[in-house]
Amino acid sequence: MARVRVVAHAARHLTTERPNKFLHGSNVYPFEAVGRHFLQIPGPTNVPDRVLRAIDNPTIDHRGPQFAALGHEVLDGCRHVFRTDGPVVIYPSSGTGAWEAALVNTLSPGDRVLAFETGHFATLWRAMAERLGLEVDWVEGDWRHGVDPDKVAAVLRSDPSIAAVMVVHNETSTGVTSRVPEIREAIDAAGSDALLLVDTISSLGSIDYRHDEWGVDVTVGCSQKGLMLPAGLGFNAVSEKALAASERARLPRSYWDWKPIIEANQAGFWPYTSATNLLYGLREALAMLREEGLPAVFARHRRHAAATRCAVEAWGLEVLCADPREHSAALTAVLLPESHDADELRRVILERFDMSLGAGLGKLRGRVFRIGHLGAFNDLMLAGTLCGVEMGLQIAGVPARRGGVDAALALLEAEPADEEPARPAVAERIRRAAAEPAA
């Protein structure tokens, strides 16, 4: 009981300035929300109970044999998820740290790198590269398309000095997924020896990705999205070519240096105090992905993304991603009419339904909201999410039709193998929604 009273007291303390009349009507705990919060941002994602219980284990000696067994297990599991036979370096860090590790281990001051303006996070990675002393060839974009493989080839043919190509696989700010295999083909077709560095922060464990098969040199990842963990672990999957480049690279590095980490990993250890409890959680998350099977995981994410886009179409709104080949399976960014503020819609939905949606970032601030449908997520969770969005659109006065949830359910009601036969039913429900006047 003491623990319950502390939690309730904390909730009261945090909300007394502005109690929510819709969520905090209980006479017992008047300022504590009822039910479970819907965290539908595109990361951090919901942490499954299995993972939470694993993290809750007692910390062990990070130099002992029990830890070595844990270390080998998570390193093997990471290779499976990255689809690589090479080393995967695990850092106690955010994805931003893993970005920096990819750059400082492979490049030297003044090296030229090619990067593309696909969204907010591509822009941030470019800024980091410039601060580290790299020269960035920046290809501007409209934040609605992924990296154009033809432009990759054209730039590399015109400038053979480029040492690396930086690509954000799934741009979390826009819901656009770049076509990495085609980018690899473009690099090869240009006869370039440039390294391919790919950010999979919001695609790893959610969208099909193959480090070895696609010829990626460094893959950057993190823990708090498709891997279903709290933030705190960063990853670099590393090719033989990247390892060779690291021997020549002259950007300053110490903490991020791959070499001592890979050496210590041979025995299951790290050259510093490890984030033991996050590694417990990682082991459990990797087990969950193996149990479901990566093909099934990716199919589930594609299905939920398709159902979400059905809902958006039925509402009469626009998906931000302009190329159907690049629709993200991890999130959907929805563009609102210019006269409406997406942040106000998010506020209404949070206060009325205790659901968090992703904000528009950078130049998209106030223009879009983002629905995360990745990680530990199922059909009923998506249906509830879309219900909250549909009700919020009506309450906020956004000119959107009803019927989006109904259109999404037509797809979700079908067995996964029967999605294509369900398309006529989906189209009919969208047609019915289009016949209704917008709010």
DRENDODO-263300 format. One record per residue (C-alpha): residue number from 0; x, y, z. Coordinates in steps of 0.5 Angstrom, whole numbers, plus 500, padded with zeros to 3 digits. Layout:
BEGIN
PT  num  east  north   up
PT  NUM     X      Y    Z
...
***
This chain:
BEGIN
PT  num  east  north   up
PT    0   500    500  500
PT    1   506    505  501
PT    2   508    504  494
PT    3   501    506  492
PT    4   500    512  496
PT    5   507    515  494
PT    6   505    514  486
PT    7   498    517  488
PT    8   502    523  492
PT    9   507    524  486
PT   10   501    524  481
PT   11   497    529  485
PT   12   503    534  486
PT   13   505    534  478
PT   14   498    536  476
PT   15   495    540  481
PT   16   496    546  477
PT   17   492    544  471
PT   18   488    538  473
PT   19   485    535  467
PT   20   477    535  468
PT   21   476    529  463
PT   22   482    524  466
PT   23   482    526  473
PT   24   475    525  476
PT   25   476    520  481
PT   26   474    521  488
PT   27   480    516  491
PT   28   485    519  487
PT   29   483    525  483
PT   30   489    527  479
PT   31   491    520  477
PT   32   489    518  470
PT   33   485    512  469
PT   34   487    506  465
PT   35   493    506  461
PT   36   496    511  457
PT   37   497    510  450
PT   38   504    512  448
PT   39   503    512  440
PT   40   509    516  438
PT   41   514    513  434
PT   42   519    512  439
PT   43   520    511  445
PT   44   515    505  444
PT   45   511    501  449
PT   46   516    497  453
PT   47   513    490  454
PT   48   512    487  461
PT   49   517    481  459
PT   50   522    486  458
PT   51   520    490  464
PT   52   521    484  468
PT   53   528    482  465
PT   54   530    489  466
PT   55   528    488  474
PT   56   533    483  475
PT   57   539    484  480
PT   58   545    487  477
PT   59   551    482  477
PT   60   559    483  476
PT   61   560    485  470
PT   62   567    482  470
PT   63   564    475  472
PT   64   562    469  468
PT   65   555    470  468
PT   66   556    476  465
PT   67   560    473  459
PT   68   554    469  458
PT   69   550    475  457
PT   70   554    478  453
PT   71   555    473  448
PT   72   548    472  448
PT   73   546    479  446
PT   74   552    480  441
PT   75   549    474  437
PT   76   542    476  438
PT   77   544    483  435
PT   78   547    480  429
PT   79   541    476  427
PT   80   537    482  428
PT   81   542    486  423
PT   82   542    480  419
PT   83   550    480  419
PT   84   556    476  420
PT   85   560    481  422
PT   86   561    485  429
PT   87   556    489  432
PT   88   558    494  437
PT   89   553    496  443
PT   90   554    502  447
PT   91   551    505  453
PT   92   548    511  449
PT   93   543    514  445
PT   94   542    513  437
PT   95   546    520  437
PT   96   552    517  440
PT   97   552    511  435
PT   98   551    516  429
PT   99   558    520  432
PT  100   561    513  433
PT  101   559    511  425
PT  102   563    518  423
PT  103   569    518  428
PT  104   571    511  427
PT  105   571    511  419
PT  106   573    518  417
PT  107   578    523  417
PT  108   578    531  418
PT  109   576    534  411
PT  110   573    528  408
PT  111   567    529  404
PT  112   561    526  405
PT  113   554    526  401
PT  114   548    527  405
PT  115   540    528  403
PT  116   535    532  406
PT  117   530    527  407
PT  118   527    530  414
PT  119   529    533  421
PT  120   534    527  423
PT  121   538    527  417
PT  122   539    534  418
PT  123   541    533  425
PT  124   546    528  422
PT  125   549    533  417
PT  126   550    538  423
PT  127   554    533  427
PT  128   558    531  421
PT  129   560    538  420
PT  130   561    540  427
PT  131   566    534  427
PT  132   570    537  421
PT  133   567    533  415
PT  134   565    537  409
PT  135   558    535  407
PT  136   555    535  400
PT  137   548    536  402
PT  138   542    535  397
PT  139   536    539  399
PT  140   529    535  399
PT  141   522    536  400
PT  142   521    532  407
PT  143   516    528  403
PT  144   521    523  399
PT  145   527    519  401
PT  146   534    519  398
PT  147   534    519  390
PT  148   538    513  388
PT  149   539    517  381
PT  150   542    523  385
PT  151   547    518  389
PT  152   550    516  382
PT  153   550    523  379
PT  154   554    526  385
PT  155   559    520  386
PT  156   560    520  378
PT  157   562    528  379
PT  158   566    527  385
PT  159   570    521  386
PT  160   573    524  392
PT  161   567    523  397
PT  162   569    518  402
PT  163   562    516  405
PT  164   554    516  403
PT  165   550    518  409
PT  166   543    515  409
PT  167   537    515  414
PT  168   533    509  412
PT  169   527    510  416
PT  170   526    518  417
PT  171   522    518  423
PT  172   520    525  422
PT  173   516    524  416
PT  174   515    517  415
PT  175   519    516  409
PT  176   523    510  408
PT  177   529    510  403
PT  178   530    504  398
PT  179   537    502  401
PT  180   538    496  396
PT  181   538    501  390
PT  182   542    506  393
PT  183   548    501  394
PT  184   547    499  387
PT  185   547    506  385
PT  186   554    507  389
PT  187   557    501  385
PT  188   554    503  378
PT  189   558    510  379
PT  190   564    506  381
PT  191   565    509  388
PT  192   569    506  393
PT  193   565    511  398
PT  194   563    507  405
PT  195   555    507  406
PT  196   553    509  413
PT  197   545    508  414
PT  198   541    510  420
PT  199   536    505  422
PT  200   534    508  429
PT  201   527    507  427
PT  202   527    501  422
PT  203   531    496  426
PT  204   526    490  428
PT  205   520    494  425
PT  206   522    494  417
PT  207   526    489  413
PT  208   533    491  413
PT  209   539    487  411
PT  210   546    489  413
PT  211   551    484  409
PT  212   546    483  403
PT  213   545    490  402
PT  214   552    492  402
PT  215   552    497  408
PT  216   558    499  411
PT  217   556    501  418
PT  218   549    501  420
PT  219   547    505  426
PT  220   541    503  431
PT  221   538    504  438
PT  222   534    501  443
PT  223   528    505  444
PT  224   524    503  438
PT  225   523    497  434
PT  226   527    493  440
PT  227   522    495  445
PT  228   527    497  450
PT  229   528    504  454
PT  230   533    509  451
PT  231   540    507  453
PT  232   543    503  448
PT  233   546    505  441
PT  234   549    500  436
PT  235   554    500  430
PT  236   554    494  425
PT  237   560    494  422
PT  238   563    491  415
PT  239   570    489  414
PT  240   571    495  409
PT  241   569    499  415
PT  242   574    496  420
PT  243   579    497  415
PT  244   577    504  414
PT  245   577    505  422
PT  246   585    503  421
PT  247   586    509  417
PT  248   581    514  420
PT  249   584    520  424
PT  250   578    523  427
PT  251   579    524  434
PT  252   575    518  438
PT  253   576    515  445
PT  254   570    512  448
PT  255   567    511  441
PT  256   573    507  439
PT  257   571    500  436
PT  258   577    497  437
PT  259   578    496  444
PT  260   570    494  445
PT  261   571    489  439
PT  262   577    486  443
PT  263   573    485  449
PT  264   567    483  446
PT  265   571    476  444
PT  266   570    474  451
PT  267   563    477  452
PT  268   565    483  456
PT  269   566    491  455
PT  270   572    495  456
PT  271   568    499  461
PT  272   562    498  466
PT  273   556    496  462
PT  274   549    497  462
PT  275   547    490  465
PT  276   540    491  466
PT  277   539    494  459
PT  278   542    488  457
PT  279   538    483  460
PT  280   532    487  457
PT  281   535    487  450
PT  282   536    479  451
PT  283   529    478  452
PT  284   527    483  447
PT  285   531    479  442
PT  286   528    473  444
PT  287   521    476  443
PT  288   523    477  436
PT  289   526    470  434
PT  290   520    467  437
PT  291   515    471  432
PT  292   520    471  427
PT  293   523    477  423
PT  294   519    476  417
PT  295   512    475  421
PT  296   515    482  425
PT  297   516    486  418
PT  298   509    483  416
PT  299   505    485  422
PT  300   508    492  421
PT  301   507    493  414
PT  302   500    491  415
PT  303   499    496  421
PT  304   502    501  417
PT  305   497    499  411
PT  306   491    500  416
PT  307   493    506  418
PT  308   494    509  411
PT  309   487    507  410
PT  310   484    511  416
PT  311   488    517  413
PT  312   485    516  406
PT  313   478    515  409
PT  314   478    521  413
PT  315   480    525  407
PT  316   487    527  410
PT  317   494    526  406
PT  318   499    522  408
PT  319   506    526  408
PT  320   510    521  404
PT  321   509    522  397
PT  322   512    516  394
PT  323   508    509  395
PT  324   514    505  395
PT  325   517    509  401
PT  326   511    509  406
PT  327   514    507  412
PT  328   512    501  416
PT  329   514    504  423
PT  330   510    510  423
PT  331   505    515  419
PT  332   506    522  418
PT  333   499    526  417
PT  334   499    532  414
PT  335   493    537  416
PT  336   490    543  412
PT  337   494    549  413
PT  338   489    553  417
PT  339   489    547  423
PT  340   495    546  428
PT  341   497    539  429
PT  342   500    541  436
PT  343   493    543  438
PT  344   490    537  435
PT  345   495    533  439
PT  346   493    537  445
PT  347   486    535  445
PT  348   487    528  444
PT  349   492    528  450
PT  350   487    531  454
PT  351   481    528  452
PT  352   484    521  451
PT  353   490    520  455
PT  354   494    518  448
PT  355   501    521  446
PT  356   502    522  438
PT  357   508    525  435
PT  358   509    532  434
PT  359   512    535  427
PT  360   519    537  428
PT  361   523    542  424
PT  362   520    545  418
PT  363   514    541  420
PT  364   512    543  426
PT  365   505    544  427
PT  366   503    542  420
PT  367   503    534  421
PT  368   502    529  427
PT  369   505    522  427
PT  370   502    516  429
PT  371   507    511  431
PT  372   505    503  430
PT  373   512    500  431
PT  374   515    495  437
PT  375   510    491  441
PT  376   504    493  438
PT  377   497    489  436
PT  378   491    490  432
PT  379   487    492  438
PT  380   492    497  440
PT  381   492    500  433
PT  382   484    500  433
PT  383   484    504  439
PT  384   489    509  437
PT  385   485    510  431
PT  386   479    511  435
PT  387   483    516  439
PT  388   485    520  433
PT  389   478    520  429
PT  390   475    523  436
PT  391   480    528  436
PT  392   479    530  429
PT  393   472    531  430
PT  394   473    535  437
PT  395   478    539  435
PT  396   474    541  429
PT  397   479    539  423
PT  398   475    538  417
PT  399   476    530  417
PT  400   470    525  415
PT  401   468    520  420
PT  402   469    512  417
PT  403   477    512  418
PT  404   477    507  423
PT  405   472    503  419
PT  406   476    503  413
PT  407   482    500  417
PT  408   478    495  421
PT  409   476    492  414
PT  410   483    491  413
PT  411   485    488  420
PT  412   479    484  420
PT  413   482    480  414
PT  414   487    474  416
PT  415   494    477  414
PT  416   495    472  408
PT  417   488    475  406
PT  418   489    482  406
PT  419   489    483  398
PT  420   482    480  397
PT  421   480    484  403
PT  422   482    491  399
PT  423   475    491  395
PT  424   472    491  402
PT  425   477    497  404
PT  426   475    501  398
PT  427   468    500  399
PT  428   468    503  406
PT  429   473    509  404
PT  430   468    510  399
PT  431   462    510  404
PT  432   466    515  408
PT  433   468    520  402
PT  434   460    520  401
PT  435   459    523  408
PT  436   461    531  409
PT  437   467    533  413
PT  438   466    535  420
***
